[in-house]
Amino acid sequence: MAEKLEGAARAEALTTLGESGWAEVDGRDAIHKTFVFKNFTRAFGWMTQVAIVAEKMDHHPEWSNVYKTVEVTLATHDVDGLSALDVTLAAKMDRLAS
Amino acid sequence: MAEKLEGAARAEALTTLGESGWAEVDGRDAIHKTFVFKNFTRAFGWMTQVAIVAEKMDHHPEWSNVYKTVEVTLATHDVDGLSALDVTLAAKMDRLAS
């Protein structure tokens, strides 16, 4: 079961995530990042890689795609906020996009 | 080059699309439909099939996914509204989801 990120652990995670472009969502305990690729095939190819990772983690993103752009929001439903699952998935997304 | 759907052709297309759950978007010449699948794998599997079709058509959806739900908006940028491309892609999406 996921645990809600709080206090120093939360602050540290947000600082690290912030360095790669993740930002807190206004009015909601969640993080957001916009990924821009070269074209649709690259964008959707990345989404496919992430989808397999997410399914294996049993932790899924909220995301939208318009051509080469993918907007991602991460949060953990069970804790109604951020958990280590979000930090892990965010890092995997960054790695797959790099 | 795509041509904007207008008049009787537009009305007829919207009627047919309406029968399978596509609706006009408020304040924008576009159509929208919510697809709900059994789980994430089914939802993303369908998106993958659609992505290949869309890339072949060089006509891409605006879509968002949260777990088993996919929200789709279709419009044709070149005509700033609906064209036959949207009608074709909508029908292909329906067929792949059925």
N, CA and C atoms of all chains as a GROMACS GRO file, in nm:
protein
  588
    1MET      N    1   0.085  -0.121   0.000
    1MET     CA    2   0.000   0.000   0.000
    1MET      C    3   0.088   0.125   0.000
    2ALA      N    4   0.056   0.218  -0.086
    2ALA     CA    5   0.133   0.342  -0.095
    2ALA      C    6   0.112   0.428   0.029
    3GLU      N    7   0.215   0.503   0.064
    3GLU     CA    8   0.202   0.601   0.174
    3GLU      C    9   0.218   0.741   0.119
    4LYS      N   10   0.141   0.832   0.171
    4LYS     CA   11   0.146   0.971   0.125
    4LYS      C   12   0.282   1.032   0.159
    5LEU      N   13   0.340   1.100   0.061
    5LEU     CA   14   0.466   1.170   0.083
    5LEU      C   15   0.440   1.296   0.165
    6GLU      N   16   0.512   1.311   0.275
    6GLU     CA   17   0.491   1.428   0.359
    6GLU      C   18   0.623   1.480   0.415
    7GLY      N   19   0.620   1.602   0.464
    7GLY     CA   20   0.735   1.658   0.534
    7GLY      C   21   0.859   1.668   0.449
    8ALA      N   22   0.971   1.631   0.509
    8ALA     CA   23   1.101   1.648   0.444
    8ALA      C   24   1.114   1.558   0.320
    9ALA      N   25   1.060   1.439   0.329
    9ALA     CA   26   1.069   1.346   0.215
    9ALA      C   27   0.997   1.404   0.093
   10ARG      N   28   0.881   1.465   0.120
   10ARG     CA   29   0.804   1.527   0.012
   10ARG      C   30   0.880   1.646  -0.047
   11ALA      N   31   0.933   1.729   0.040
   11ALA     CA   32   1.006   1.849  -0.004
   11ALA      C   33   1.128   1.809  -0.088
   12GLU      N   34   1.199   1.707  -0.043
   12GLU     CA   35   1.318   1.662  -0.116
   12GLU      C   36   1.280   1.606  -0.253
   13ALA      N   37   1.174   1.525  -0.257
   13ALA     CA   38   1.129   1.466  -0.384
   13ALA      C   39   1.088   1.576  -0.482
   14LEU      N   40   1.016   1.677  -0.431
   14LEU     CA   41   0.970   1.785  -0.519
   14LEU      C   42   1.086   1.868  -0.572
   15THR      N   43   1.189   1.884  -0.492
   15THR     CA   44   1.307   1.959  -0.538
   15THR      C   45   1.375   1.883  -0.651
   16THR      N   46   1.395   1.754  -0.631
   16THR     CA   47   1.459   1.672  -0.735
   16THR      C   48   1.375   1.670  -0.863
   17LEU      N   49   1.246   1.649  -0.848
   17LEU     CA   50   1.156   1.645  -0.964
   17LEU      C   51   1.154   1.780  -1.036
   18GLY      N   52   1.160   1.887  -0.956
   18GLY     CA   53   1.157   2.021  -1.013
   18GLY      C   54   1.274   2.046  -1.106
   19GLU      N   55   1.387   1.984  -1.074
   19GLU     CA   56   1.507   2.002  -1.158
   19GLU      C   57   1.488   1.945  -1.298
   20SER      N   58   1.398   1.848  -1.312
   20SER     CA   59   1.374   1.793  -1.446
   20SER      C   60   1.239   1.839  -1.503
   21GLY      N   61   1.182   1.945  -1.443
   21GLY     CA   62   1.066   2.007  -1.506
   21GLY      C   63   0.930   1.969  -1.450
   22TRP      N   64   0.928   1.888  -1.345
   22TRP     CA   65   0.798   1.854  -1.283
   22TRP      C   66   0.759   1.966  -1.186
   23ALA      N   67   0.632   2.003  -1.189
   23ALA     CA   68   0.583   2.110  -1.101
   23ALA      C   69   0.457   2.065  -1.030
   24GLU      N   70   0.434   2.120  -0.912
   24GLU     CA   71   0.311   2.089  -0.840
   24GLU      C   72   0.190   2.146  -0.915
   25VAL      N   73   0.078   2.075  -0.907
   25VAL     CA   74  -0.045   2.120  -0.970
   25VAL      C   75  -0.119   2.211  -0.873
   26ASP      N   76  -0.168   2.324  -0.925
   26ASP     CA   77  -0.245   2.416  -0.840
   26ASP      C   78  -0.371   2.349  -0.787
   27GLY      N   79  -0.392   2.362  -0.658
   27GLY     CA   80  -0.518   2.315  -0.599
   27GLY      C   81  -0.533   2.166  -0.589
   28ARG      N   82  -0.421   2.094  -0.605
   28ARG     CA   83  -0.431   1.948  -0.601
   28ARG      C   84  -0.295   1.892  -0.565
   29ASP      N   85  -0.290   1.790  -0.482
   29ASP     CA   86  -0.161   1.731  -0.445
   29ASP      C   87  -0.119   1.634  -0.556
   30ALA      N   88  -0.060   1.690  -0.661
   30ALA     CA   89  -0.021   1.613  -0.780
   30ALA      C   90   0.092   1.688  -0.849
   31ILE      N   91   0.162   1.619  -0.940
   31ILE     CA   92   0.268   1.685  -1.016
   31ILE      C   93   0.238   1.676  -1.166
   32HIS      N   94   0.293   1.772  -1.240
   32HIS     CA   95   0.264   1.783  -1.383
   32HIS      C   96   0.392   1.812  -1.460
   33LYS      N   97   0.399   1.756  -1.580
   33LYS     CA   98   0.509   1.791  -1.670
   33LYS      C   99   0.461   1.781  -1.815
   34THR      N  100   0.511   1.871  -1.898
   34THR     CA  101   0.482   1.866  -2.041
   34THR      C  102   0.602   1.808  -2.115
   35PHE      N  103   0.582   1.699  -2.185
   35PHE     CA  104   0.687   1.639  -2.268
   35PHE      C  105   0.662   1.674  -2.415
   36VAL      N  106   0.765   1.723  -2.482
   36VAL     CA  107   0.750   1.755  -2.625
   36VAL      C  108   0.852   1.672  -2.703
   37PHE      N  109   0.806   1.603  -2.805
   37PHE     CA  110   0.890   1.516  -2.885
   37PHE      C  111   0.906   1.572  -3.027
   38LYS      N  112   0.976   1.496  -3.110
   38LYS     CA  113   1.003   1.542  -3.246
   38LYS      C  114   0.878   1.536  -3.333
   39ASN      N  115   0.797   1.435  -3.311
   39ASN     CA  116   0.676   1.419  -3.391
   39ASN      C  117   0.581   1.322  -3.319
   40PHE      N  118   0.470   1.290  -3.382
   40PHE     CA  119   0.369   1.204  -3.319
   40PHE      C  120   0.422   1.065  -3.291
   41THR      N  121   0.497   1.010  -3.385
   41THR     CA  122   0.548   0.873  -3.368
   41THR      C  123   0.640   0.864  -3.247
   42ARG      N  124   0.724   0.964  -3.230
   42ARG     CA  125   0.813   0.967  -3.113
   42ARG      C  126   0.732   0.982  -2.984
   43ALA      N  127   0.633   1.072  -2.988
   43ALA     CA  128   0.551   1.095  -2.869
   43ALA      C  129   0.476   0.968  -2.830
   44PHE      N  130   0.411   0.906  -2.928
   44PHE     CA  131   0.331   0.789  -2.895
   44PHE      C  132   0.420   0.668  -2.863
   45GLY      N  133   0.536   0.662  -2.927
   45GLY     CA  134   0.630   0.555  -2.895
   45GLY      C  135   0.674   0.561  -2.749
   46TRP      N  136   0.700   0.683  -2.703
   46TRP     CA  137   0.733   0.703  -2.562
   46TRP      C  138   0.616   0.664  -2.472
   47MET      N  139   0.496   0.706  -2.510
   47MET     CA  140   0.378   0.670  -2.430
   47MET      C  141   0.364   0.518  -2.419
   48THR      N  142   0.396   0.448  -2.527
   48THR     CA  143   0.383   0.302  -2.526
   48THR      C  144   0.482   0.240  -2.427
   49GLN      N  145   0.604   0.291  -2.427
   49GLN     CA  146   0.703   0.242  -2.330
   49GLN      C  147   0.655   0.270  -2.188
   50VAL      N  148   0.607   0.391  -2.165
   50VAL     CA  149   0.560   0.429  -2.032
   50VAL      C  150   0.439   0.343  -1.992
   51ALA      N  151   0.351   0.316  -2.088
   51ALA     CA  152   0.230   0.237  -2.058
   51ALA      C  153   0.266   0.099  -2.003
   52ILE      N  154   0.368   0.038  -2.060
   52ILE     CA  155   0.410  -0.095  -2.016
   52ILE      C  156   0.470  -0.087  -1.875
   53VAL      N  157   0.552   0.014  -1.853
   53VAL     CA  158   0.610   0.036  -1.720
   53VAL      C  159   0.499   0.062  -1.617
   54ALA      N  160   0.404   0.148  -1.653
   54ALA     CA  161   0.295   0.185  -1.562
   54ALA      C  162   0.210   0.063  -1.526
   55GLU      N  163   0.181  -0.019  -1.626
   55GLU     CA  164   0.099  -0.138  -1.601
   55GLU      C  165   0.173  -0.234  -1.508
   56LYS      N  166   0.304  -0.247  -1.530
   56LYS     CA  167   0.383  -0.334  -1.441
   56LYS      C  168   0.384  -0.282  -1.298
   57MET      N  169   0.389  -0.149  -1.283
   57MET     CA  170   0.386  -0.086  -1.150
   57MET      C  171   0.246  -0.087  -1.091
   58ASP      N  172   0.147  -0.115  -1.174
   58ASP     CA  173   0.006  -0.095  -1.138
   58ASP      C  174  -0.015   0.048  -1.086
   59HIS      N  175   0.048   0.141  -1.154
   59HIS     CA  176   0.035   0.283  -1.120
   59HIS      C  177   0.034   0.360  -1.252
   60HIS      N  178  -0.081   0.424  -1.280
   60HIS     CA  179  -0.104   0.477  -1.414
   60HIS      C  180  -0.109   0.630  -1.416
   61PRO      N  181  -0.057   0.689  -1.521
   61PRO     CA  182  -0.061   0.836  -1.531
   61PRO      C  183  -0.197   0.886  -1.580
   62GLU      N  184  -0.224   1.012  -1.554
   62GLU     CA  185  -0.329   1.084  -1.626
   62GLU      C  186  -0.254   1.160  -1.732
   63TRP      N  187  -0.288   1.138  -1.859
   63TRP     CA  188  -0.211   1.205  -1.962
   63TRP      C  189  -0.294   1.237  -2.084
   64SER      N  190  -0.249   1.342  -2.155
   64SER     CA  191  -0.317   1.378  -2.279
   64SER      C  192  -0.212   1.402  -2.386
   65ASN      N  193  -0.251   1.377  -2.508
   65ASN     CA  194  -0.158   1.388  -2.621
   65ASN      C  195  -0.224   1.466  -2.735
   66VAL      N  196  -0.151   1.566  -2.783
   66VAL     CA  197  -0.189   1.636  -2.906
   66VAL      C  198  -0.064   1.639  -2.994
   67TYR      N  199  -0.067   1.563  -3.101
   67TYR     CA  200   0.046   1.547  -3.193
   67TYR      C  201   0.177   1.514  -3.121
   68LYS      N  202   0.270   1.607  -3.108
   68LYS     CA  203   0.401   1.572  -3.052
   68LYS      C  204   0.415   1.606  -2.904
   69THR      N  205   0.306   1.652  -2.844
   69THR     CA  206   0.309   1.696  -2.705
   69THR      C  207   0.231   1.600  -2.615
   70VAL      N  208   0.287   1.568  -2.500
   70VAL     CA  209   0.218   1.485  -2.401
   70VAL      C  210   0.219   1.558  -2.267
   71GLU      N  211   0.101   1.584  -2.213
   71GLU     CA  212   0.087   1.645  -2.081
   71GLU      C  213   0.061   1.534  -1.981
   72VAL      N  214   0.140   1.530  -1.875
   72VAL     CA  215   0.128   1.422  -1.776
   72VAL      C  216   0.099   1.478  -1.638
   73THR      N  217   0.003   1.419  -1.570
   73THR     CA  218  -0.022   1.448  -1.429
   73THR      C  219  -0.011   1.318  -1.351
   74LEU      N  220   0.062   1.323  -1.242
   74LEU     CA  221   0.079   1.205  -1.157
   74LEU      C  222   0.029   1.233  -1.015
   75ALA      N  223  -0.046   1.138  -0.962
   75ALA     CA  224  -0.091   1.140  -0.823
   75ALA      C  225  -0.130   0.997  -0.788
   76THR      N  226  -0.144   0.972  -0.660
   76THR     CA  227  -0.178   0.838  -0.615
   76THR      C  228  -0.316   0.838  -0.553
   77HIS      N  229  -0.409   0.777  -0.621
   77HIS     CA  230  -0.550   0.778  -0.582
   77HIS      C  231  -0.568   0.729  -0.438
   78ASP      N  232  -0.500   0.620  -0.405
   78ASP     CA  233  -0.518   0.558  -0.272
   78ASP      C  234  -0.483   0.650  -0.157
   79VAL      N  235  -0.390   0.743  -0.179
   79VAL     CA  236  -0.351   0.832  -0.070
   79VAL      C  237  -0.403   0.975  -0.092
   80ASP      N  238  -0.477   0.993  -0.200
   80ASP     CA  239  -0.531   1.124  -0.235
   80ASP      C  240  -0.420   1.229  -0.238
   81GLY      N  241  -0.308   1.194  -0.300
   81GLY     CA  242  -0.196   1.286  -0.308
   81GLY      C  243  -0.075   1.216  -0.366
   82LEU      N  244   0.042   1.269  -0.336
   82LEU     CA  245   0.166   1.212  -0.390
   82LEU      C  246   0.221   1.100  -0.302
   83SER      N  247   0.272   0.997  -0.368
   83SER     CA  248   0.341   0.889  -0.296
   83SER      C  249   0.472   0.860  -0.368
   84ALA      N  250   0.550   0.768  -0.312
   84ALA     CA  251   0.676   0.729  -0.376
   84ALA      C  252   0.652   0.672  -0.516
   85LEU      N  253   0.533   0.615  -0.540
   85LEU     CA  254   0.501   0.562  -0.673
   85LEU      C  255   0.509   0.671  -0.780
   86ASP      N  256   0.464   0.791  -0.744
   86ASP     CA  257   0.468   0.902  -0.839
   86ASP      C  258   0.611   0.945  -0.869
   87VAL      N  259   0.692   0.947  -0.764
   87VAL     CA  260   0.832   0.986  -0.780
   87VAL      C  261   0.903   0.884  -0.871
   88THR      N  262   0.876   0.756  -0.847
   88THR     CA  263   0.938   0.650  -0.927
   88THR      C  264   0.892   0.657  -1.073
   89LEU      N  265   0.761   0.672  -1.093
   89LEU     CA  266   0.709   0.677  -1.232
   89LEU      C  267   0.760   0.801  -1.304
   90ALA      N  268   0.767   0.914  -1.234
   90ALA     CA  269   0.819   1.037  -1.295
   90ALA      C  270   0.964   1.017  -1.342
   91ALA      N  271   1.044   0.954  -1.257
   91ALA     CA  272   1.184   0.931  -1.292
   91ALA      C  273   1.196   0.836  -1.412
   92LYS      N  274   1.112   0.736  -1.417
   92LYS     CA  275   1.114   0.642  -1.531
   92LYS      C  276   1.072   0.712  -1.660
   93MET      N  277   0.971   0.798  -1.649
   93MET     CA  278   0.927   0.874  -1.766
   93MET      C  279   1.040   0.962  -1.820
   94ASP      N  280   1.109   1.030  -1.728
   94ASP     CA  281   1.221   1.115  -1.769
   94ASP      C  282   1.329   1.033  -1.839
   95ARG      N  283   1.360   0.918  -1.780
   95ARG     CA  284   1.466   0.835  -1.835
   95ARG      C  285   1.429   0.786  -1.976
   96LEU      N  286   1.303   0.745  -1.992
   96LEU     CA  287   1.260   0.695  -2.123
   96LEU      C  288   1.254   0.807  -2.228
   97ALA      N  289   1.240   0.931  -2.183
   97ALA     CA  290   1.230   1.044  -2.277
   97ALA      C  291   1.368   1.099  -2.312
   98SER      N  292   1.469   1.058  -2.239
   98SER     CA  293   1.601   1.122  -2.258
   98SER      C  294   1.684   1.054  -2.367
   99MET      N  295  -0.561   1.816  -4.979
   99MET     CA  296  -0.600   1.915  -4.877
   99MET      C  297  -0.743   1.890  -4.830
  100ALA      N  298  -0.762   1.892  -4.702
  100ALA     CA  299  -0.895   1.868  -4.644
  100ALA      C  300  -0.987   1.986  -4.673
  101GLU      N  301  -1.116   1.955  -4.688
  101GLU     CA  302  -1.215   2.062  -4.704
  101GLU      C  303  -1.308   2.062  -4.585
  102LYS      N  304  -1.346   2.180  -4.541
  102LYS     CA  305  -1.435   2.192  -4.426
  102LYS      C  306  -1.572   2.132  -4.458
  103LEU      N  307  -1.624   2.054  -4.366
  103LEU     CA  308  -1.758   1.996  -4.382
  103LEU      C  309  -1.861   2.106  -4.356
  104GLU      N  310  -1.950   2.124  -4.450
  104GLU     CA  311  -2.052   2.228  -4.432
  104GLU      C  312  -2.188   2.182  -4.484
  105GLY      N  313  -2.290   2.255  -4.445
  105GLY     CA  314  -2.424   2.231  -4.497
  105GLY      C  315  -2.477   2.091  -4.475
  106ALA      N  316  -2.538   2.034  -4.579
  106ALA     CA  317  -2.605   1.904  -4.566
  106ALA      C  318  -2.507   1.792  -4.536
  107ALA      N  319  -2.389   1.798  -4.596
  107ALA     CA  320  -2.288   1.694  -4.572
  107ALA      C  321  -2.247   1.691  -4.426
  108ARG      N  322  -2.231   1.812  -4.368
  108ARG     CA  323  -2.195   1.822  -4.227
  108ARG      C  324  -2.307   1.768  -4.138
  109ALA      N  325  -2.430   1.807  -4.168
  109ALA     CA  326  -2.545   1.764  -4.087
  109ALA      C  327  -2.560   1.612  -4.092
  110GLU      N  328  -2.542   1.556  -4.210
  110GLU     CA  329  -2.557   1.412  -4.226
  110GLU      C  330  -2.447   1.338  -4.149
  111ALA      N  331  -2.324   1.388  -4.160
  111ALA     CA  332  -2.212   1.325  -4.089
  111ALA      C  333  -2.235   1.330  -3.938
  112LEU      N  334  -2.282   1.445  -3.888
  112LEU     CA  335  -2.303   1.459  -3.744
  112LEU      C  336  -2.415   1.368  -3.694
  113THR      N  337  -2.517   1.348  -3.776
  113THR     CA  338  -2.625   1.257  -3.739
  113THR      C  339  -2.573   1.115  -3.726
  114THR      N  340  -2.497   1.072  -3.826
  114THR     CA  341  -2.442   0.936  -3.823
  114THR      C  342  -2.348   0.919  -3.704
  115LEU      N  343  -2.259   1.016  -3.683
  115LEU     CA  344  -2.164   1.009  -3.571
  115LEU      C  345  -2.238   1.011  -3.437
  116GLY      N  346  -2.345   1.088  -3.431
  116GLY     CA  347  -2.422   1.098  -3.308
  116GLY      C  348  -2.479   0.964  -3.265
  117GLU      N  349  -2.512   0.882  -3.363
  117GLU     CA  350  -2.569   0.749  -3.333
  117GLU      C  351  -2.470   0.660  -3.260
  118SER      N  352  -2.340   0.687  -3.278
  118SER     CA  353  -2.241   0.604  -3.206
  118SER      C  354  -2.175   0.682  -3.091
  119GLY      N  355  -2.238   0.795  -3.052
  119GLY     CA  356  -2.193   0.862  -2.930
  119GLY      C  357  -2.101   0.981  -2.947
  120TRP      N  358  -2.078   1.022  -3.072
  120TRP     CA  359  -1.997   1.142  -3.094
  120TRP      C  360  -2.086   1.264  -3.082
  121ALA      N  361  -2.037   1.368  -3.015
  121ALA     CA  362  -2.115   1.490  -2.998
  121ALA      C  363  -2.030   1.611  -3.034
  122GLU      N  364  -2.096   1.717  -3.078
  122GLU     CA  365  -2.025   1.841  -3.107
  122GLU      C  366  -1.970   1.901  -2.978
  123VAL      N  367  -1.854   1.965  -2.990
  123VAL     CA  368  -1.792   2.031  -2.875
  123VAL      C  369  -1.846   2.173  -2.864
  124ASP      N  370  -1.883   2.213  -2.743
  124ASP     CA  371  -1.933   2.349  -2.720
  124ASP      C  372  -1.827   2.452  -2.757
  125GLY      N  373  -1.864   2.550  -2.834
  125GLY     CA  374  -1.776   2.662  -2.862
  125GLY      C  375  -1.660   2.633  -2.955
  126ARG      N  376  -1.670   2.518  -3.025
  126ARG     CA  377  -1.560   2.483  -3.114
  126ARG      C  378  -1.612   2.386  -3.220
  127ASP      N  379  -1.568   2.400  -3.343
  127ASP     CA  380  -1.614   2.310  -3.449
  127ASP      C  381  -1.531   2.181  -3.442
  128ALA      N  382  -1.572   2.093  -3.352
  128ALA     CA  383  -1.500   1.968  -3.327
  128ALA      C  384  -1.599   1.867  -3.271
  129ILE      N  385  -1.560   1.740  -3.271
  129ILE     CA  386  -1.645   1.637  -3.211
  129ILE      C  387  -1.570   1.566  -3.099
  130HIS      N  388  -1.648   1.512  -3.006
  130HIS     CA  389  -1.591   1.449  -2.886
  130HIS      C  390  -1.663   1.317  -2.856
  131LYS      N  391  -1.587   1.221  -2.806
  131LYS     CA  392  -1.648   1.097  -2.756
  131LYS      C  393  -1.564   1.041  -2.642
  132THR      N  394  -1.630   0.983  -2.543
  132THR     CA  395  -1.562   0.916  -2.433
  132THR      C  396  -1.567   0.765  -2.457
  133PHE      N  397  -1.452   0.702  -2.464
  133PHE     CA  398  -1.444   0.556  -2.477
  133PHE      C  399  -1.405   0.498  -2.341
  134VAL      N  400  -1.478   0.397  -2.298
  134VAL     CA  401  -1.445   0.330  -2.171
  134VAL      C  402  -1.419   0.182  -2.200
  135PHE      N  403  -1.307   0.133  -2.151
  135PHE     CA  404  -1.266  -0.005  -2.176
  135PHE      C  405  -1.269  -0.085  -2.045
  136LYS      N  406  -1.228  -0.211  -2.054
  136LYS     CA  407  -1.233  -0.299  -1.937
  136LYS      C  408  -1.124  -0.262  -1.835
  137ASN      N  409  -1.010  -0.220  -1.885
  137ASN     CA  410  -0.897  -0.187  -1.797
  137ASN      C  411  -0.795  -0.104  -1.876
  138PHE      N  412  -0.684  -0.072  -1.813
  138PHE     CA  413  -0.582   0.012  -1.878
  138PHE      C  414  -0.522  -0.055  -2.002
  139THR      N  415  -0.494  -0.183  -1.991
  139THR     CA  416  -0.431  -0.252  -2.104
  139THR      C  417  -0.521  -0.249  -2.227
  140ARG      N  418  -0.652  -0.268  -2.205
  140ARG     CA  419  -0.745  -0.261  -2.318
  140ARG      C  420  -0.752  -0.119  -2.374
  141ALA      N  421  -0.755  -0.020  -2.284
  141ALA     CA  422  -0.763   0.120  -2.328
  141ALA      C  423  -0.639   0.158  -2.408
  142PHE      N  424  -0.521   0.125  -2.353
  142PHE     CA  425  -0.399   0.167  -2.422
  142PHE      C  426  -0.375   0.082  -2.547
  143GLY      N  427  -0.418  -0.043  -2.544
  143GLY     CA  428  -0.408  -0.127  -2.664
  143GLY      C  429  -0.487  -0.067  -2.780
  144TRP      N  430  -0.606  -0.019  -2.748
  144TRP     CA  431  -0.689   0.048  -2.849
  144TRP      C  432  -0.622   0.176  -2.897
  145MET      N  433  -0.568   0.253  -2.804
  145MET     CA  434  -0.498   0.376  -2.844
  145MET      C  435  -0.382   0.344  -2.940
  146THR      N  436  -0.314   0.235  -2.915
  146THR     CA  437  -0.201   0.198  -3.001
  146THR      C  438  -0.248   0.166  -3.142
  147GLN      N  439  -0.359   0.094  -3.152
  147GLN     CA  440  -0.413   0.065  -3.285
  147GLN      C  441  -0.454   0.194  -3.355
  148VAL      N  442  -0.519   0.282  -3.281
  148VAL     CA  443  -0.564   0.410  -3.338
  148VAL      C  444  -0.442   0.495  -3.377
  149ALA      N  445  -0.338   0.491  -3.296
  149ALA     CA  446  -0.219   0.573  -3.324
  149ALA      C  447  -0.159   0.536  -3.460
  150ILE      N  448  -0.155   0.407  -3.490
  150ILE     CA  449  -0.098   0.362  -3.618
  150ILE      C  450  -0.187   0.407  -3.734
  151VAL      N  451  -0.318   0.392  -3.716
  151VAL     CA  452  -0.413   0.437  -3.818
  151VAL      C  453  -0.400   0.589  -3.839
  152ALA      N  454  -0.393   0.664  -3.729
  152ALA     CA  455  -0.387   0.810  -3.736
  152ALA      C  456  -0.259   0.855  -3.807
  153GLU      N  457  -0.148   0.790  -3.774
  153GLU     CA  458  -0.021   0.827  -3.838
  153GLU      C  459  -0.026   0.798  -3.987
  154LYS      N  460  -0.087   0.687  -4.026
  154LYS     CA  461  -0.101   0.655  -4.169
  154LYS      C  462  -0.188   0.758  -4.241
  155MET      N  463  -0.292   0.805  -4.170
  155MET     CA  464  -0.381   0.907  -4.228
  155MET      C  465  -0.317   1.046  -4.224
  156ASP      N  466  -0.208   1.059  -4.147
  156ASP     CA  467  -0.151   1.190  -4.114
  156ASP      C  468  -0.259   1.282  -4.057
  157HIS      N  469  -0.343   1.223  -3.973
  157HIS     CA  470  -0.450   1.299  -3.908
  157HIS      C  471  -0.462   1.245  -3.765
  158HIS      N  472  -0.431   1.331  -3.669
  158HIS     CA  473  -0.411   1.283  -3.531
  158HIS      C  474  -0.518   1.335  -3.436
  159PRO      N  475  -0.558   1.251  -3.342
  159PRO     CA  476  -0.659   1.294  -3.243
  159PRO      C  477  -0.597   1.379  -3.134
  160GLU      N  478  -0.682   1.456  -3.065
  160GLU     CA  479  -0.648   1.512  -2.934
  160GLU      C  480  -0.713   1.417  -2.836
  161TRP      N  481  -0.634   1.357  -2.748
  161TRP     CA  482  -0.695   1.259  -2.658
  161TRP      C  483  -0.626   1.255  -2.524
  162SER      N  484  -0.705   1.214  -2.424
  162SER     CA  485  -0.650   1.199  -2.290
  162SER      C  486  -0.694   1.065  -2.234
  163ASN      N  487  -0.612   1.011  -2.148
  163ASN     CA  488  -0.637   0.879  -2.090
  163ASN      C  489  -0.617   0.881  -1.939
  164VAL      N  490  -0.716   0.831  -1.869
  164VAL     CA  491  -0.703   0.805  -1.726
  164VAL      C  492  -0.751   0.662  -1.703
  165TYR      N  493  -0.657   0.576  -1.669
  165TYR     CA  494  -0.683   0.433  -1.650
  165TYR      C  495  -0.761   0.370  -1.768
  166LYS      N  496  -0.888   0.342  -1.751
  166LYS     CA  497  -0.959   0.268  -1.857
  166LYS      C  498  -1.042   0.358  -1.947
  167THR      N  499  -1.030   0.489  -1.926
  167THR     CA  500  -1.112   0.585  -2.001
  167THR      C  501  -1.025   0.668  -2.097
  168VAL      N  502  -1.075   0.685  -2.219
  168VAL     CA  503  -1.006   0.769  -2.316
  168VAL      C  504  -1.105   0.873  -2.369
  169GLU      N  505  -1.071   0.999  -2.354
  169GLU     CA  506  -1.152   1.109  -2.406
  169GLU      C  507  -1.090   1.154  -2.538
  170VAL      N  508  -1.170   1.159  -2.643
  170VAL     CA  509  -1.117   1.193  -2.775
  170VAL      C  510  -1.186   1.316  -2.832
  171THR      N  511  -1.108   1.410  -2.884
  171THR     CA  512  -1.162   1.523  -2.958
  171THR      C  513  -1.101   1.520  -3.098
  172LEU      N  514  -1.185   1.535  -3.198
  172LEU     CA  515  -1.137   1.537  -3.336
  172LEU      C  516  -1.174   1.668  -3.405
  173ALA      N  517  -1.078   1.724  -3.475
  173ALA     CA  518  -1.100   1.843  -3.557
  173ALA      C  519  -0.984   1.847  -3.658
  174THR      N  520  -1.001   1.928  -3.760
  174THR     CA  521  -0.898   1.936  -3.864
  174THR      C  522  -0.836   2.075  -3.862
  175HIS      N  523  -0.712   2.081  -3.817
  175HIS     CA  524  -0.643   2.208  -3.798
  175HIS      C  525  -0.644   2.292  -3.926
  176ASP      N  526  -0.616   2.229  -4.039
  176ASP     CA  527  -0.604   2.302  -4.166
  176ASP      C  528  -0.732   2.378  -4.205
  177VAL      N  529  -0.848   2.326  -4.164
  177VAL     CA  530  -0.973   2.392  -4.202
  177VAL      C  531  -1.038   2.462  -4.082
  178ASP      N  532  -0.969   2.456  -3.966
  178ASP     CA  533  -1.022   2.515  -3.843
  178ASP      C  534  -1.164   2.466  -3.814
  179GLY      N  535  -1.182   2.334  -3.829
  179GLY     CA  536  -1.314   2.276  -3.804
  179GLY      C  537  -1.317   2.131  -3.847
  180LEU      N  538  -1.435   2.082  -3.874
  180LEU     CA  539  -1.450   1.942  -3.913
  180LEU      C  540  -1.431   1.920  -4.062
  181SER      N  541  -1.364   1.810  -4.096
  181SER     CA  542  -1.351   1.769  -4.236
  181SER      C  543  -1.383   1.621  -4.245
  182ALA      N  544  -1.380   1.570  -4.368
  182ALA     CA  545  -1.406   1.427  -4.388
  182ALA      C  546  -1.304   1.341  -4.314
  183LEU      N  547  -1.185   1.394  -4.292
  183LEU     CA  548  -1.082   1.319  -4.218
  183LEU      C  549  -1.131   1.283  -4.078
  184ASP      N  550  -1.203   1.375  -4.015
  184ASP     CA  551  -1.253   1.350  -3.880
  184ASP      C  552  -1.360   1.242  -3.880
  185VAL      N  553  -1.446   1.247  -3.982
  185VAL     CA  554  -1.551   1.147  -3.994
  185VAL      C  555  -1.490   1.009  -4.014
  186THR      N  556  -1.388   1.002  -4.100
  186THR     CA  557  -1.322   0.875  -4.127
  186THR      C  558  -1.250   0.822  -4.003
  187LEU      N  559  -1.177   0.910  -3.934
  187LEU     CA  560  -1.103   0.865  -3.816
  187LEU      C  561  -1.199   0.823  -3.704
  188ALA      N  562  -1.308   0.897  -3.689
  188ALA     CA  563  -1.408   0.861  -3.587
  188ALA      C  564  -1.464   0.721  -3.614
  189ALA      N  565  -1.495   0.693  -3.741
  189ALA     CA  566  -1.551   0.561  -3.776
  189ALA      C  567  -1.448   0.451  -3.751
  190LYS      N  568  -1.324   0.478  -3.782
  190LYS     CA  569  -1.218   0.378  -3.759
  190LYS      C  570  -1.201   0.353  -3.608
  191MET      N  571  -1.207   0.459  -3.529
  191MET     CA  572  -1.197   0.445  -3.383
  191MET      C  573  -1.310   0.358  -3.330
  192ASP      N  574  -1.432   0.385  -3.378
  192ASP     CA  575  -1.547   0.305  -3.334
  192ASP      C  576  -1.528   0.158  -3.371
  193ARG      N  577  -1.482   0.135  -3.493
  193ARG     CA  578  -1.467  -0.003  -3.541
  193ARG      C  579  -1.362  -0.075  -3.456
  194LEU      N  580  -1.252  -0.008  -3.428
  194LEU     CA  581  -1.145  -0.072  -3.348
  194LEU      C  582  -1.189  -0.095  -3.202
  195ALA      N  583  -1.286  -0.018  -3.154
  195ALA     CA  584  -1.332  -0.034  -3.015
  195ALA      C  585  -1.442  -0.137  -3.002
  196SER      N  586  -1.497  -0.180  -3.114
  196SER     CA  587  -1.615  -0.267  -3.107
  196SER      C  588  -1.578  -0.414  -3.097
   0.00000   0.00000   0.00000
